[in-house]
Amino acid sequence: MSETFRPGAARALFFSTTAFAVSFAVWGLVAALAPTFTQEYGLSAKAKSLLIAMPVLLGSLGRLPAGMLADRFGGRRVFAALLMLAAIPATAIGFSTSYAQLLWLGLFLGLAGTTFSVGVGFTSKWFAPEKQGAALGVYGMGNIGQSLAVFGAPVLALSLGSWRPVFYIFAAVSLVWGVVFYLFARDAASNAKPKTLAENLTVLRRSPLAWVLSLFYFVTFGGFVAFSIYLPTLLKDMYGLTATDAGARTAGFVLMATLLRPLGGWLADKWGGARVLLFVFAAVALFGLLMGCPLMLTFTVGALGAAAALGLGNGAVFKLVPQHFPKETGTVTGLVGAFGGLGGFFPPLVLGVIRDATGNYWPGFILLAAFASVCLAINYFVFLRPSRGERAQAVAFGH
């Protein structure tokens, strides 16, 4: 494909980005209202962490099969179906009456989080390889839906006098936009024959590079998800902020990471994803240590710095996926996205356990810094040593 992008690419990018924003807003509702549920049901730190993590679990594990389905049936159909299906548990949560019901319905709300891999495959096919990093960075700005949830949901619940109508409203938006996406979005024309499940799984068996990228996304996107869903709770516990104030600060974190994601993709197009990640992992390690300091000022600087670095990293990783796996983008994105989601699933649980055991959160930030340092070393040895091109190719094909 000689042209920079196909006619209709801008339209496709608009629909994928807005649909991603809607799905992420729905996905983040339980976390956004977790302080409210904590008061209503008298939850411990561990119980609250489990509640927050449940939507992340299915939203993470479901990305691999969702990506495979998109490779086989097309992103338009799969994305629209997931948006419409996510409206069901969102509506049901509005009628829930117990913590146990919240847990199970929250798990199924994770359907909204599986859309990420579908959108990456849908979007990347519209753009030439040299522009995919920037395009996927723009698509990734759909993360702003998380901001809409963490800031808007508590405010909306306060103005309506109850949290229940909030779920009905978001469910309606998800349903409507699913119909709109199905009717007006279009898949990029392709002559490629849809792959079978076995063919899709083959690339995961033969390519260690897919698992390396998964590890990187475990930190970058996982860190973003973990903080975006747990910051309201963490800020309330550490600094006694109100739910509205904590939500506003969390929205700032999400907004920073979201706005930096396209820049990460653009820099990856210009300099290479691995070079951008070299800076990203070093910055995450540094700012993670800063977040471990007890002062509000140092925590704020660390959180915003980490948000910027994680946003850049998210854009850089997804420059590398279609670059190395152009024919299996949806499948590999599903794997990488699943690990990214799991990176958001475990930290809230770990932080809850650490909080109950020690009364502090700082050991969790030390773990983040250590993990980022490990990824920094792996990124160097796999991508950036001399003969890095040959090394990366050998890893990609299992030689």
C-alpha positions as CSV (number, residue, x, y, z in Angstrom):
1,M,0.0,0.0,0.0
2,S,1.8,3.1,-1.2
3,E,-0.5,5.7,0.2
4,T,-0.2,6.9,3.7
5,F,-3.7,5.8,4.6
6,R,-6.8,4.6,2.8
7,P,-9.8,6.8,1.9
8,G,-12.2,6.4,4.8
9,A,-9.4,6.0,7.4
10,A,-10.2,9.1,9.3
11,R,-13.9,8.0,9.6
12,A,-12.8,4.6,10.8
13,L,-10.5,6.2,13.4
14,F,-13.3,8.4,14.7
15,F,-15.7,5.5,15.2
16,S,-13.1,3.2,16.7
17,T,-11.8,5.9,19.1
18,T,-15.3,6.9,20.3
19,A,-16.5,3.3,20.6
20,F,-13.3,2.6,22.7
21,A,-14.1,5.6,24.9
22,V,-17.7,4.4,25.5
23,S,-16.6,0.9,26.3
24,F,-13.9,2.1,28.7
25,A,-16.3,4.4,30.5
26,V,-18.6,1.5,31.1
27,W,-15.7,-0.7,32.2
28,G,-14.6,1.8,34.8
29,L,-17.9,2.4,36.5
30,V,-17.4,-0.1,39.4
31,A,-14.0,1.3,40.3
32,A,-15.3,4.9,40.0
33,L,-18.1,4.2,42.5
34,A,-16.0,1.9,44.8
35,P,-15.9,4.4,47.7
36,T,-19.7,4.6,47.6
37,F,-20.0,0.8,47.6
38,T,-17.5,0.6,50.4
39,Q,-19.7,2.8,52.6
40,E,-22.9,1.0,51.6
41,Y,-21.7,-2.5,52.3
42,G,-18.9,-1.8,54.9
43,L,-16.1,-3.4,52.8
44,S,-12.6,-4.1,54.0
45,A,-9.6,-3.0,51.9
46,K,-9.2,-6.5,50.4
47,A,-13.0,-6.8,49.6
48,K,-12.9,-3.4,48.0
49,S,-9.8,-4.4,45.9
50,L,-11.5,-7.6,44.8
51,L,-14.6,-5.6,43.7
52,I,-12.5,-3.2,41.7
53,A,-10.5,-6.0,40.1
54,M,-13.4,-8.2,38.9
55,P,-14.2,-6.2,35.7
56,V,-10.5,-6.1,34.9
57,L,-10.3,-9.9,35.0
58,L,-12.7,-10.7,32.2
59,G,-11.8,-7.5,30.4
60,S,-8.2,-8.8,30.3
61,L,-8.6,-12.5,29.6
62,G,-11.3,-11.8,27.0
63,R,-9.1,-9.7,24.8
64,L,-7.3,-12.7,23.3
65,P,-10.5,-14.4,22.0
66,A,-12.0,-11.1,21.1
67,G,-9.0,-10.3,19.0
68,M,-9.2,-13.7,17.3
69,L,-12.9,-13.2,16.6
70,A,-12.1,-9.7,15.1
71,D,-9.4,-11.3,12.8
72,R,-11.9,-13.8,11.6
73,F,-15.2,-12.0,11.4
74,G,-14.1,-8.3,11.2
75,G,-13.8,-5.6,13.9
76,R,-17.1,-3.9,13.0
77,R,-19.3,-6.9,13.9
78,V,-17.3,-7.9,17.0
79,F,-16.9,-4.3,18.4
80,A,-20.6,-3.5,18.0
81,A,-21.6,-6.8,19.6
82,L,-19.4,-6.3,22.6
83,L,-20.8,-2.7,23.2
84,M,-24.4,-4.0,23.1
85,L,-23.6,-7.0,25.3
86,A,-21.9,-4.8,27.9
87,A,-25.1,-2.9,28.4
88,I,-26.7,-6.0,30.0
89,P,-24.5,-6.3,33.1
90,A,-24.3,-2.5,33.4
91,T,-28.1,-2.4,33.7
92,A,-28.2,-5.4,36.0
93,I,-25.8,-3.7,38.5
94,G,-28.3,-0.9,38.8
95,F,-30.8,-3.5,40.3
96,S,-28.2,-5.3,42.5
97,T,-28.7,-5.4,46.2
98,S,-25.6,-7.1,47.7
99,Y,-21.8,-7.2,47.5
100,A,-21.9,-10.7,46.1
101,Q,-24.2,-9.6,43.2
102,L,-21.8,-6.7,42.6
103,L,-18.9,-9.1,42.3
104,W,-20.5,-11.4,39.7
105,L,-22.1,-8.7,37.7
106,G,-18.9,-6.7,37.8
107,L,-17.1,-9.6,36.3
108,F,-19.4,-9.7,33.3
109,L,-19.1,-5.9,33.0
110,G,-15.5,-6.8,32.0
111,L,-17.0,-7.5,28.5
112,A,-16.6,-3.8,27.9
113,G,-12.8,-4.0,28.5
114,T,-12.3,-6.7,25.8
115,T,-12.9,-4.2,23.0
116,F,-9.3,-2.9,23.0
117,S,-7.8,-5.7,20.9
118,V,-10.7,-5.5,18.5
119,G,-10.2,-1.8,17.9
120,V,-6.4,-2.1,17.4
121,G,-7.0,-4.7,14.6
122,F,-9.8,-2.7,13.1
123,T,-7.8,0.6,13.1
124,S,-4.4,-0.6,12.1
125,K,-5.7,-2.1,8.8
126,W,-6.7,1.4,7.6
127,F,-3.1,2.8,7.9
128,A,0.3,2.3,6.3
129,P,2.9,0.8,8.7
130,E,4.8,4.1,9.0
131,K,1.6,5.8,10.3
132,Q,0.2,3.0,12.5
133,G,1.9,4.2,15.7
134,A,0.3,7.6,15.5
135,A,-3.1,6.2,14.4
136,L,-3.1,3.7,17.3
137,G,-2.0,6.4,19.6
138,V,-5.1,8.4,18.7
139,Y,-7.3,5.3,19.0
140,G,-5.8,4.8,22.5
141,M,-7.1,8.2,23.5
142,G,-10.3,6.4,24.0
143,N,-8.8,5.8,27.4
144,I,-10.4,9.1,28.2
145,G,-13.6,7.2,28.8
146,Q,-12.0,6.1,32.0
147,S,-11.8,9.8,33.0
148,L,-15.5,10.2,32.2
149,A,-16.3,7.4,34.5
150,V,-14.0,8.2,37.5
151,F,-14.9,11.9,37.5
152,G,-18.4,11.9,36.0
153,A,-20.0,8.9,37.8
154,P,-19.6,10.2,41.4
155,V,-20.8,13.7,40.3
156,L,-23.7,12.2,38.5
157,A,-24.6,9.9,41.4
158,L,-24.5,12.9,43.8
159,S,-26.7,15.0,41.5
160,L,-29.2,12.2,41.0
161,G,-29.3,11.2,44.6
162,S,-28.3,7.5,43.9
163,W,-25.6,5.5,42.1
164,R,-28.1,3.2,40.4
165,P,-29.3,5.6,37.6
166,V,-25.6,6.1,36.6
167,F,-25.4,2.5,35.4
168,Y,-28.7,2.8,33.5
169,I,-27.4,5.9,31.7
170,F,-24.0,4.4,30.8
171,A,-25.7,1.1,29.7
172,A,-28.0,3.1,27.3
173,V,-25.0,4.9,25.8
174,S,-23.2,1.6,25.3
175,L,-26.2,0.1,23.6
176,V,-26.9,3.0,21.3
177,W,-23.2,3.4,20.3
178,G,-23.0,-0.3,19.5
179,V,-25.9,0.1,17.1
180,V,-24.3,3.2,15.6
181,F,-21.0,1.4,15.2
182,Y,-22.6,-1.5,13.4
183,L,-24.5,0.7,11.1
184,F,-21.9,3.3,10.1
185,A,-18.4,1.9,10.8
186,R,-16.7,-0.2,8.0
187,D,-13.9,-2.7,8.0
188,A,-10.9,-2.0,5.8
189,A,-11.1,-4.0,2.5
190,S,-8.8,-7.1,2.6
191,N,-8.1,-10.0,0.4
192,A,-6.6,-12.0,3.2
193,K,-8.3,-15.3,4.1
194,P,-9.6,-15.4,7.7
195,K,-7.4,-17.6,9.9
196,T,-8.7,-20.5,11.8
197,L,-8.4,-20.7,15.6
198,A,-5.4,-23.1,15.2
199,E,-3.7,-20.8,12.8
200,N,-4.2,-17.9,15.1
201,L,-2.7,-19.8,18.1
202,T,0.3,-20.8,16.0
203,V,1.8,-17.3,16.1
204,L,1.6,-17.4,19.9
205,R,3.5,-20.7,20.0
206,R,6.3,-19.8,17.6
207,S,6.9,-16.2,18.6
208,P,8.6,-15.4,21.9
209,L,8.5,-11.7,20.8
210,A,4.8,-11.6,21.3
211,W,5.3,-12.6,24.9
212,V,8.0,-9.9,25.4
213,L,5.6,-7.3,24.1
214,S,3.0,-8.7,26.5
215,L,5.3,-8.2,29.4
216,F,6.0,-4.6,28.4
217,Y,2.2,-3.9,28.1
218,F,1.7,-5.6,31.5
219,V,3.7,-2.7,33.0
220,T,2.6,0.2,30.8
221,F,-1.1,-0.4,30.3
222,G,-1.4,-2.5,33.4
223,G,0.0,0.4,35.4
224,F,-2.4,2.8,33.8
225,V,-5.4,0.6,34.5
226,A,-4.4,-0.2,38.0
227,F,-3.9,3.5,39.0
228,S,-7.0,4.7,37.1
229,I,-9.3,2.2,38.9
230,Y,-7.5,2.2,42.3
231,L,-6.5,5.9,42.8
232,P,-9.9,7.0,44.0
233,T,-9.7,4.4,46.9
234,L,-6.0,5.0,47.5
235,L,-6.3,8.8,47.7
236,K,-9.3,8.5,50.1
237,D,-7.4,6.1,52.3
238,M,-4.0,7.9,52.3
239,Y,-5.1,11.5,52.3
240,G,-8.7,11.5,53.4
241,L,-10.0,13.1,50.2
242,T,-13.7,13.0,49.3
243,A,-15.0,10.7,46.6
244,T,-15.5,13.7,44.3
245,D,-12.0,15.2,44.9
246,A,-10.3,11.8,44.5
247,G,-12.3,11.2,41.3
248,A,-11.2,14.6,39.9
249,R,-7.5,13.9,40.7
250,T,-7.8,10.4,39.2
251,A,-9.3,12.0,36.1
252,G,-6.3,14.2,35.8
253,F,-4.0,11.1,35.9
254,V,-6.1,9.4,33.2
255,L,-6.1,12.5,31.1
256,M,-2.4,12.9,31.3
257,A,-1.7,9.3,30.2
258,T,-4.4,9.5,27.5
259,L,-3.0,12.7,26.0
260,L,0.6,11.4,26.0
261,R,-0.4,8.1,24.2
262,P,-0.6,9.6,20.7
263,L,2.8,11.3,21.3
264,G,4.2,7.9,22.2
265,G,3.0,6.5,19.0
266,W,4.3,9.4,17.0
267,L,7.7,9.2,18.7
268,A,7.8,5.5,18.0
269,D,7.1,6.1,14.3
270,K,10.0,8.6,14.3
271,W,12.6,6.9,16.5
272,G,11.4,3.4,17.0
273,G,9.2,1.9,19.7
274,A,12.1,0.3,21.6
275,R,14.0,3.6,22.0
276,V,10.9,5.2,23.4
277,L,10.4,2.3,25.8
278,L,14.0,2.8,27.1
279,F,13.0,6.2,28.4
280,V,9.6,5.0,29.6
281,F,10.8,2.2,31.8
282,A,13.5,4.4,33.4
283,A,10.9,7.1,34.1
284,V,8.4,4.7,35.6
285,A,11.0,3.3,37.9
286,L,12.0,6.8,39.1
287,F,8.4,8.1,39.5
288,G,7.3,4.9,41.2
289,L,9.9,5.5,43.9
290,L,8.7,9.1,44.2
291,M,5.1,7.9,44.7
292,G,6.3,5.8,47.7
293,C,7.1,9.1,49.6
294,P,4.3,9.9,52.0
295,L,3.9,13.6,51.1
296,M,1.0,14.7,49.0
297,L,3.3,16.8,46.8
298,T,5.8,14.1,46.0
299,F,3.0,11.6,45.4
300,T,1.3,14.0,43.0
301,V,4.5,14.6,41.1
302,G,5.2,10.9,41.0
303,A,1.7,10.0,39.9
304,L,1.6,12.6,37.1
305,G,5.1,11.7,35.9
306,A,4.2,8.0,35.9
307,A,1.0,8.8,34.0
308,A,3.0,10.6,31.3
309,A,5.5,7.8,31.0
310,L,2.9,5.1,31.0
311,G,0.9,6.9,28.3
312,L,4.0,7.2,26.1
313,G,4.7,3.5,26.7
314,N,1.2,2.5,25.7
315,G,1.6,4.2,22.3
316,A,5.1,2.8,21.8
317,V,4.2,-0.8,22.5
318,F,1.4,-0.7,19.9
319,K,3.7,0.6,17.3
320,L,5.7,-2.6,17.7
321,V,2.7,-5.0,17.5
322,P,1.5,-4.4,13.9
323,Q,5.1,-3.8,12.8
324,H,6.2,-7.3,13.8
325,F,2.8,-9.1,13.3
326,P,1.0,-7.4,10.4
327,K,-1.0,-10.5,9.5
328,E,-2.0,-11.4,13.1
329,T,-2.5,-8.0,14.6
330,G,-5.8,-8.8,16.3
331,T,-4.6,-12.1,17.8
332,V,-1.3,-10.7,19.1
333,T,-3.0,-7.6,20.3
334,G,-5.4,-9.8,22.1
335,L,-2.5,-11.5,23.9
336,V,-0.7,-8.3,24.6
337,G,-3.9,-6.6,25.7
338,A,-4.8,-9.5,27.9
339,F,-1.5,-9.1,29.8
340,G,-1.9,-5.4,29.9
341,G,-5.3,-5.9,31.5
342,L,-4.0,-8.5,33.9
343,G,-1.4,-5.8,34.8
344,G,-4.3,-3.8,36.0
345,F,-6.0,-6.7,37.8
346,F,-3.2,-7.8,40.2
347,P,-1.9,-4.5,41.6
348,P,-5.2,-3.5,43.3
349,L,-5.3,-6.9,44.9
350,V,-1.7,-6.6,46.0
351,L,-2.2,-3.1,47.3
352,G,-5.2,-4.1,49.3
353,V,-3.3,-7.0,50.9
354,I,-0.3,-4.7,51.6
355,R,-2.6,-2.1,53.1
356,D,-4.3,-4.6,55.4
357,A,-1.0,-6.2,56.4
358,T,1.2,-3.1,57.0
359,G,-1.2,-0.1,57.0
360,N,0.9,1.4,54.1
361,Y,1.0,1.4,50.3
362,W,4.6,2.3,49.7
363,P,5.9,-1.3,49.3
364,G,3.6,-1.6,46.2
365,F,5.3,1.4,44.6
366,I,8.7,-0.2,45.2
367,L,7.5,-3.3,43.4
368,L,6.4,-1.2,40.5
369,A,9.9,0.4,40.3
370,A,11.6,-3.0,40.4
371,F,9.3,-4.4,37.7
372,A,9.9,-1.4,35.4
373,S,13.7,-1.9,35.9
374,V,13.5,-5.5,34.8
375,C,11.6,-4.5,31.6
376,L,14.2,-1.8,31.0
377,A,16.9,-4.5,30.9
378,I,14.8,-6.9,28.7
379,N,14.1,-4.1,26.2
380,Y,17.8,-3.3,25.9
381,F,18.9,-6.9,25.4
382,V,16.1,-7.9,23.0
383,F,15.8,-4.7,20.9
384,L,18.7,-2.3,21.4
385,R,22.0,-4.3,21.6
386,P,24.2,-4.4,18.4
387,S,22.6,-6.3,15.6
388,R,19.3,-5.6,17.2
389,G,17.4,-6.0,13.9
390,E,18.7,-9.5,13.4
391,R,18.1,-10.3,17.1
392,A,14.5,-9.1,17.1
393,Q,13.8,-11.1,13.9
394,A,15.3,-14.2,15.4
395,V,13.2,-13.8,18.5
396,A,10.1,-13.2,16.4
397,F,10.4,-16.4,14.5
398,G,11.7,-18.5,17.3
399,H,15.3,-19.0,15.9
